Amino acid sequence: MLFVKTPEEVLAMIQAEFSPLERMETVSLSCAMGRILAQDIEAKEYVPDFDRSTVDGFAVRAADTFGCSDAIPAMLPLQGTVLMGEGAAFSLNPGQCAAVPTGGAVPEGADSVVMLEYTEDYGDGTIGICKSAAPGMNMIFRGDDVYPGKVILKKGRRLSDADIGALAAIGQVQVPVAKKLTVGVISTGDELVPPEVQPGAGQVRDVNSPMLEAMLTAFGCNVKNFGIVIDDEALLAEKVSSALSECDAVLLSGGSSVGVKDAACRIIESQGTLLLHGIAIKPGKPTILGKAGEKPIVGLPGHPVAAYFITKLFVQPLLGRLIGRDMPAYTVTARVTESISANHGRAQYHCCRLSKKDGQLYAQPIRGKSGLITTLAGADGYFCIDRDCEGLPQNAEIQVTITGGV
């Protein structure tokens, strides 16, 4: 019999039982994509380091253009031209203008830039300004983007392509990141054969190992696949012990229910501390969580859909905890396309496909059992029916977690 905990209790247990490993390494900017920042990144300089134009045009003092129009342009002598990639070697006095390119430096004394389209060049060194400017118009001022001491990116962030650009802008070419975790994956069961093998009578291909390896790799882990172990407790115990000696965490797929051959619980307990056996969730109720020293061991259900959801909902937050990673959820609001019943007393998760009609987003539940991998294939996301809810009516509003987020 399983004495289950709620999903909320499990997540709280993860926070209480496991701490960030605080292991850091420095990588080059070109290798930092997708890595987890180990320290806050502060700017040490101004970006940009000069007042800059955002358009091709003429730098002016805004006060010199007030009231001008096509009919009555402001007539300003051209003080000089700023070349791209060079500083402004002159300043602007009242009643003057300067030609500047997009991205070019704005001379001292100017406080705005008028687009080229709203000017006239009379060919005698005089420029007609045909549209009034406001202070700051078409300009980026020194330090508008970044100034010394400003925190650009916070510790725990998974670096995106845009983040790489921000780091390049401040010259941060060596990036402090959390060391990658090494996670061991073991599949158990007399019925399993590798994916490349044609199953015989009563056999099935091992789905969980490749799926878990893909999920963990996308999450940023190094994965060691320890292969398939038959339902032999001594052999499995030896394999788990070996995996713990080489890895930061171990996922054991299969053998987590309460059958005679299901030895995962006993083996995990023999390695350290058994923290839980059973979560009030569907699919995935017979999940196990243990701890060998400071290393987590997770016993996943053998059914692929159950293993998938447990990995998404609990294993990834657990691994995120170890590397100090922020774990934002990527969700959208949608309406369920059909009524759906729920198993009262357990949080119930469903995969779904998303579609849009008349500006409204809809979620089509994908029907299937926990052992059917096609329940996952083609899904855009998943949603949860709370454990105290007996179902959802058609068109009920739900929050869908997008599965592409890692």
C-alpha positions in Angstrom: 0.0 0.0 0.0 1.3 3.5 -0.9 1.1 6.4 1.5 1.0 9.2 -1.0 2.0 12.9 -0.8 0.4 15.7 -2.8 2.4 17.3 -5.6 2.8 20.4 -3.5 4.2 18.4 -0.6 6.7 16.7 -2.9 8.0 20.0 -4.3 8.3 21.3 -0.8 10.2 18.2 0.2 12.6 18.7 -2.7 13.4 22.2 -1.5 13.9 21.0 2.1 16.0 17.9 1.4 18.2 19.1 -1.4 20.5 22.2 -1.6 22.3 23.8 -4.5 25.7 22.2 -5.1 27.3 25.6 -5.8 29.7 24.1 -8.3 30.9 26.6 -10.8 33.1 26.7 -13.9 33.9 29.4 -16.5 33.1 29.0 -20.2 33.7 31.1 -23.2 30.8 33.2 -24.5 30.4 30.9 -27.5 29.8 28.0 -25.2 27.4 29.7 -22.8 24.1 29.2 -24.6 21.7 27.3 -22.5 24.0 27.2 -19.4 22.9 28.3 -15.9 24.5 31.5 -14.5 26.4 30.8 -11.3 26.7 34.5 -10.4 25.0 37.8 -11.0 26.5 39.6 -14.0 27.1 43.3 -13.4 28.2 45.8 -16.0 31.5 47.5 -15.6 31.1 50.2 -18.3 28.5 52.3 -20.0 26.6 50.9 -23.0 26.5 52.8 -25.2 29.5 54.8 -24.2 28.4 57.9 -26.1 25.1 59.6 -27.1 23.9 57.9 -30.3 21.5 58.6 -33.0 18.8 56.0 -33.9 18.2 57.4 -37.4 19.9 59.0 -40.3 19.4 62.8 -39.9 20.6 65.9 -38.3 21.5 66.5 -34.6 19.9 69.7 -33.3 19.0 71.5 -30.1 15.2 70.8 -29.9 14.6 74.5 -28.8 15.9 75.6 -32.2 13.2 73.7 -34.0 10.1 74.7 -32.0 7.3 76.0 -34.3 8.9 75.0 -37.6 7.0 73.4 -40.4 7.2 72.6 -44.2 6.0 76.1 -44.8 8.3 77.7 -42.3 11.4 75.5 -41.8 14.0 76.3 -39.2 17.2 77.4 -41.1 20.3 76.0 -39.3 23.9 76.2 -40.5 25.6 72.8 -40.8 28.4 72.7 -38.2 29.8 69.4 -39.4 29.3 65.7 -40.3 29.9 62.8 -38.0 31.3 59.7 -39.6 30.2 56.2 -38.6 32.6 54.6 -36.1 34.2 57.9 -35.2 33.5 60.2 -32.3 32.1 63.7 -32.8 35.1 66.0 -32.9 33.1 69.1 -32.4 30.3 70.4 -30.3 27.0 72.0 -31.3 26.3 75.7 -30.5 22.8 77.1 -30.3 21.3 77.6 -33.8 23.5 74.9 -35.5 23.0 71.3 -36.7 25.2 68.3 -37.6 24.7 65.4 -40.0 24.7 62.0 -38.2 24.2 58.5 -39.4 22.1 55.8 -37.7 24.2 54.6 -34.8 26.6 57.5 -35.1 27.8 59.7 -32.2 25.7 62.8 -31.4 27.8 65.9 -30.8 27.9 67.6 -27.4 25.3 70.3 -27.2 22.6 68.4 -29.3 19.6 66.9 -27.5 17.7 65.4 -30.4 17.9 64.2 -34.0 15.6 65.0 -36.8 15.1 62.3 -39.5 16.5 63.0 -42.9 13.0 62.8 -44.4 12.0 66.0 -42.5 14.9 68.1 -43.7 16.0 70.0 -46.7 19.6 70.6 -47.8 19.8 74.0 -49.6 23.4 73.4 -50.9 24.9 76.4 -49.3 25.7 74.9 -45.9 22.3 75.5 -44.5 19.8 72.8 -43.6 16.1 73.4 -43.4 14.3 71.6 -40.5 10.7 71.0 -41.4 9.5 69.2 -38.3 9.8 70.2 -34.6 12.0 67.9 -32.4 11.4 67.1 -28.8 14.3 66.6 -26.4 15.6 63.0 -26.6 13.9 62.3 -29.9 15.7 59.6 -32.0 18.5 59.4 -29.5 20.0 56.9 -27.1 22.0 58.6 -24.4 25.2 57.3 -22.8 24.4 54.6 -20.4 20.7 54.3 -21.4 21.1 50.6 -21.9 23.8 49.7 -19.3 25.7 51.6 -16.7 28.5 50.4 -14.3 27.1 48.4 -11.4 23.8 47.5 -13.1 22.9 43.8 -12.8 22.3 42.6 -16.3 21.5 39.0 -15.6 20.8 37.2 -12.4 22.2 34.1 -10.9 20.2 31.0 -11.8 19.1 32.2 -15.2 19.3 29.8 -18.2 21.1 31.8 -20.8 19.2 32.6 -24.0 20.5 33.8 -27.4 19.4 37.3 -26.4 21.4 37.0 -23.1 24.5 36.1 -25.1 24.0 39.3 -27.1 23.8 41.3 -23.8 26.9 39.6 -22.5 28.8 40.5 -25.7 27.7 44.1 -25.4 29.4 44.5 -22.0 32.5 42.5 -23.0 31.7 39.5 -20.8 33.5 36.9 -22.8 34.2 34.5 -19.9 30.9 33.5 -18.2 30.6 31.9 -14.8 28.1 29.0 -15.0 26.9 26.1 -12.9 28.7 22.8 -13.7 26.5 20.4 -15.6 25.0 17.6 -13.6 25.7 14.0 -14.7 22.5 11.9 -14.4 22.4 8.2 -14.6 19.5 6.4 -16.3 18.6 2.8 -15.7 15.7 0.9 -17.2 14.4 -2.3 -15.5 12.2 -5.2 -16.6 12.4 -8.7 -18.1 10.2 -7.6 -20.9 12.4 -4.7 -22.2 14.6 -4.8 -25.3 16.7 -2.0 -26.8 14.9 0.2 -29.4 17.0 -1.3 -32.2 15.8 -4.8 -31.4 12.7 -6.4 -32.9 10.6 -7.4 -29.8 9.6 -11.0 -29.4 6.5 -12.4 -27.8 5.8 -10.6 -24.6 8.6 -8.0 -25.1 8.5 -4.3 -25.7 11.1 -1.8 -26.7 12.6 0.4 -24.0 11.0 3.8 -24.5 11.9 5.4 -21.3 15.7 5.5 -21.6 15.8 7.4 -24.9 13.0 9.7 -23.8 14.6 10.5 -20.5 18.0 10.9 -22.1 16.5 13.4 -24.5 14.7 15.3 -21.7 17.7 15.5 -19.5 20.0 16.5 -22.3 17.6 19.3 -23.3 17.6 20.4 -19.7 21.3 20.8 -19.8 22.6 17.6 -18.1 25.2 15.1 -19.1 23.5 11.7 -19.3 25.0 8.2 -18.6 22.7 5.4 -19.9 23.4 2.3 -17.8 21.2 0.2 -20.1 18.5 -2.4 -19.3 18.6 -4.5 -16.1 16.5 -7.6 -15.8 14.2 -8.1 -12.7 17.0 -9.4 -10.5 17.4 -7.5 -7.3 21.1 -8.3 -6.8 22.0 -7.2 -10.3 19.8 -4.0 -10.0 21.3 -3.1 -6.6 24.8 -3.5 -8.1 23.9 -1.3 -11.1 22.4 1.4 -8.9 25.4 1.5 -6.7 27.7 1.8 -9.7 25.5 4.7 -11.1 25.7 6.5 -7.8 29.4 6.3 -7.7 29.6 8.0 -11.2 26.7 10.4 -11.2 25.1 13.3 -9.4 21.6 11.8 -9.6 20.1 8.5 -10.7 16.8 7.8 -12.4 15.5 4.2 -12.1 12.7 3.5 -14.6 10.3 0.7 -13.7 9.9 -1.5 -10.6 8.3 1.3 -8.6 5.0 -0.3 -7.8 4.2 -2.8 -5.1 4.5 -6.1 -7.0 6.7 -9.0 -5.9 9.4 -8.2 -8.5 9.3 -4.5 -7.9 12.5 -4.1 -5.9 13.3 -0.4 -6.6 11.9 0.7 -3.3 14.0 -1.7 -1.3 17.2 -1.0 -3.3 16.8 2.8 -2.9 16.2 2.4 0.8 19.4 0.3 1.1 21.4 3.0 -0.6 20.4 5.8 1.9 17.1 7.3 2.9 13.7 6.6 1.4 11.9 10.0 1.3 8.6 9.0 -0.3 6.8 6.2 -2.2 3.7 7.5 -3.9 2.4 10.8 -5.2 -1.3 11.8 -5.4 -1.1 12.2 -9.2 -2.3 10.5 -12.3 -0.3 9.2 -14.1 2.7 8.5 -11.9 1.3 7.5 -8.5 4.0 4.9 -7.6 6.9 7.3 -7.8 9.8 6.9 -5.4 12.2 9.5 -4.1 15.3 8.6 -2.1 18.6 10.2 -1.1 22.1 8.6 -1.0 24.2 11.1 0.8 23.3 14.3 -1.0 22.5 12.5 -4.3 18.9 12.0 -5.3 17.6 8.7 -6.6 14.2 8.7 -8.3 12.2 5.6 -9.0 10.0 6.4 -12.0 7.0 4.4 -13.2 7.7 2.1 -16.2 4.8 3.5 -18.2 6.3 6.2 -20.6 3.6 8.8 -20.1 3.8 8.5 -16.3 7.6 8.7 -16.5 7.4 11.7 -18.7 5.1 13.6 -16.4 7.1 12.8 -13.2 10.3 13.9 -14.9 8.7 17.2 -16.1 6.9 17.9 -12.8 9.4 16.8 -10.2 12.7 15.5 -11.6 13.5 18.7 -13.5 12.7 20.9 -10.5 14.9 18.6 -8.4 17.8 18.9 -10.8 17.1 22.6 -11.1 17.4 22.9 -7.3 20.8 21.2 -7.4 22.2 23.7 -9.9 20.4 26.7 -8.5 18.4 27.2 -11.7 15.3 29.4 -11.9 12.3 27.3 -13.1 9.8 29.6 -14.8 6.7 28.0 -16.3 5.7 28.7 -19.8 1.9 28.7 -19.9 -1.0 29.9 -22.1 -4.7 30.2 -21.4 -7.0 28.1 -23.5 -10.4 26.5 -23.4 -10.8 22.8 -23.3 -12.6 21.5 -26.4 -14.6 18.7 -24.6 -15.7 17.7 -21.2 -13.3 15.5 -19.3 -13.7 13.6 -16.1 -11.1 13.3 -13.4 -10.1 10.8 -10.7 -11.1 12.5 -7.5 -8.3 12.7 -4.9 -5.4 12.9 -7.4 -4.1 15.7 -9.5 -4.7 14.5 -13.0 -2.5 15.5 -16.0 -3.5 15.5 -19.6 -1.5 16.1 -22.8 -3.2 18.3 -25.4 -2.9 19.8 -28.8 -3.5 23.6 -29.2 -5.4 25.3 -32.0 -6.8 28.8 -32.6 -10.3 29.6 -33.8 -11.8 33.1 -34.0 -9.0 34.5 -31.9 -9.5 32.0 -29.1 -7.0 29.3 -28.2 -8.4 25.8 -27.7 -6.9 22.7 -26.0 -7.8 19.3 -27.4 -7.1 16.6 -24.8 -5.2 13.6 -26.2 -7.0 10.5 -25.0 -4.8 7.5 -24.0 -3.5 5.3 -21.2 -0.3 5.9 -19.4 1.4 3.1 -21.3 0.7 4.5 -24.7 3.6 6.7 -26.0 1.3 8.1 -28.7 -0.3 10.1 -25.9 2.8 12.2 -25.9 3.6 12.3 -29.6 2.4 15.5 -31.2 1.4 17.1 -27.9 1.9 20.9 -27.7 1.5 21.0 -23.9 -0.4 19.6 -20.9 -2.8 20.8 -18.3 -3.8 19.7 -14.8 -7.2 19.0 -13.2 -6.8 19.7 -9.5 -7.1 16.8 -7.1 -10.3 18.2 -5.5 -12.0 18.7 -8.9 -14.1 15.9 -10.4 -13.7 17.1 -14.0 -14.0 20.0 -16.4 -17.0 21.0 -18.6 -16.5 21.8 -22.3 -15.1 25.3 -22.9 -13.7 25.5 -19.3 -10.7 27.9 -19.2 -7.4 26.1 -18.3 -3.8 26.9 -18.1 -1.7 24.9 -20.6 2.0 24.4 -19.9 4.0 24.4 -23.1 6.2 21.4 -23.4 8.8 23.1 -25.5 10.1 25.0 -22.5 13.2 23.4 -20.8 
